[in-house]
Amino acid sequence: MEMANEKNVQVLAVGEYNDDLMDYRHSIEVTEKSDAIFTQIKLLFNTLGISDSFMKMSKKSWKLKVNHERILGNDEEEESEESKAEEGEEGKDSVPSEPIFMKLEVLKRDGKKYLFAKRTGGSFKYYQHLWD
């Protein structure tokens, strides 16, 4: 609260989880401060090649949306023989990729704080790897 008086600091509230409005797939109880949690999450994404420009933080709550295009390498399991065949001659110069859309949010439920997350697009296998 001391920093709240500075004009470049924004204080975000930790909202309440609402079963009727929210449909998060994963949650984990957290004890760390929300800013530390999101700092760690952003660092993880940065190490995986997702820059801050592909992450949008809410200005009202502890919610982060990730919207990124992941480049698939030749050894990626997601690039099946079928998709290669569908590309044909036209796809030889194109780089295979897949969208990654995720939403993460810190909310209170039953008096405790949780990190909630869900995949809103892209590979479930890749999303699960990030969540684990």
N, C-alpha and C positions, 0 to 999 in steps of 0.2 A: 504494500500500500504506500510505502514511502516513495517508491518510484512512480506511482500513479499520478503524482502532481507534475511530473515532467511531461512536456508536450509530445515527445516522441515515443512514449511508453503507453501501451494499450493493455488494460486489464481484461482478461477473458474469463468468463464464468464457466464452471463445470456444470452442465445441465443434467437433468434427470432422464434416465432411460424410460422410454414409453413403448410398451409392447404393442400397442395399437398402431403407432405411427412408424416405428423403426423395425427394420428386418435384417439386422446384422447377423452374420453367420457364425462369427467367432468372437469370443471374449476371453479376457484374462484379467484377473484382479491385479491392480498395480498400487504400489505405495509411494512411488516416486512422484515428484512434482510434475505437472503436465508439461511445463516447458522443457524439462530434462528428457521426458519421454519423446517429445517431438524432435528434439535435437538429435537424439539417438536414431530415430526413424529416418530423419533426413540424411544423416551420415551413412546409414545403411544403403539407402537408395543411391546416394552419391557414389559409393564404392561399387555399385552395380551398374554405373553408367547413366543413372537418371539424375539429371541436373535439377537444381531448384526451380528452373524455369518451367519444368513439367509438373510442379507441385503447387497447389493453390491452397493456402491456409485461409480459413474463415476469419472474418473480422469480428465475429460475434461470439464464437465458441471455439473449443478445442477440437476442431475438425479439419482434416487434411484430405484433399482429393488429389489423386495421382492420375495423370493422363499422359501416357508415353507410348512410343512405338518401339518395340524391342526387335532388334535385328537378329535373325536366326542364322547360325553358322551352318556349315555343311554337315556337321556331326550332330546337330540338334535332332532329338527324337520327334519333335513336333513337325518337322519337315518330312512328310511321308513320301513314299514313291508315287502315290497317287497324285499328290500336289505337283510333283516334278513333271509327271506325265501330262497333267492338265495345262501346264505352262507352255509346253511344246517349244518350238523354235523361238517364239516371241518372248518367252520368259527367260532366256539365257542370260541376258544382260541385267535383268532386274534382281534386286536383292530381296530375298524372302524376309518378311517381318510379320509381327502380330501386335495388335494393340494391347495395352495394359491399362485397365481402368480399375482403381481401387479407392475405397473410402475408409478412413480411420478416424475414430472419434473417442475422446475420453468423456465418460459420463458416469454419474452416480446411479447405483441400483442397490436398494436395501441398505442404504447408509454407507456403502463401500464404493470405491472408485475402480472403474474398469476401463480397459482399452478395448474398444469394439472395432471390428473390421469386416469388410466384405469385398468380394470381387464383383465389379459391375461390368466386366468385359475382359476378354483375353483368356489365356491359358490357365485352367484351374491348377494344373501341375506346377506351373511357375508361381502362381499366387500362393499355393500351399507351402512351397519352399520358402517364400518370403515370410509367411506367418510363423512357420516353425523356427 
